[in-house]
Amino acid sequence: MTEKIDVSNSDASDWTARGFDAELGLQYAEVTPDAVRAEFTVTDKLLQPFGIVHGGVYCAVIESVASISGQVWLVANVTPDGHVVGVNNSTDFLRAVQTGHMTAQSKPIHRGRRQQLWEVDISDENGKLIAQGRVRLQNITES
C-alpha cells in the first residue's frame, strides 16, 4: 500500500510526485484550492517510436494535475475526509514536441457537491499551447 498524500497543506514545497507522476518527472510548483501548476521536462522515455511526446503522457499529466486540483479544493471547501476519482478525461494534442520543458496549469470550470470539471493547459517554455484537456471528477464524500 502506498502512502496517501496529505492535501491539508497546499504549500507546493511539500508536494513530491509519487508513483506514475514521479516516472513522468512531474514536479508540483504551485498547489492551491483554485489552481495547480506542475512542470516536467521531456526525456527520451516520454517519446513514442516516432520521436515525439507520447499522447498518453499529456493525458496522464492532465489527469494528475486535475485530480490534485479537485482533491485540494474538496478537502479545503467540502470535507476533509473526501476524495475524488476521475470519470472522464478528454485531451487534445495541439503541437508535436520532441524536447523541452513543459508547464501544466489547471483552472476550475465547475466545482459542485457531486462533481467537478477542471481544464488543464500544457505549454512549452515559450508559452505555446501544446495540449489541453478537461477532466471530470466525481466527489466521494462518504466513507
C-alpha positions, 0 to 999 in steps of 0.5 A: 500500500502506498502512502496517501498524500496529505492535501491539508497543506497546499504549500507546493514545497511539500508536494513530491510526485509519487508513483506514475507522476514521479516516472513522468518527472512531474514536479508540483510548483504551485498547489492551491484550492483554485489552481495547480501548476506542475512542470516536467521536462521531456526525456527520451522515455516520454517519446513514442517510436516516432520521436515525439511526446507520447499522447498518453503522457499529456493525458496522464499529466492532465489527469494528475494535475486535475485530480490534485486540483479537485482533491485540494479544493474538496478537502479545503471547501467540502470535507476533509475526509473526501476524495475524488476519482476521475470519470472522464478525461478528454485531451487534445494534442495541439503541437508535436514536441520532441524536447523541452520543458513543459508547464501544466496549469489547471483552472476550475470550470465547475466545482459542485457537491457531486462533481467537478470539471477542471481544464488543464493547459500544457505549454512549452517554455515559450508559452505555446499551447501544446495540449489541453484537456478537461477532466471530470471528477466525481466527489466521494464524500462518504466513507 
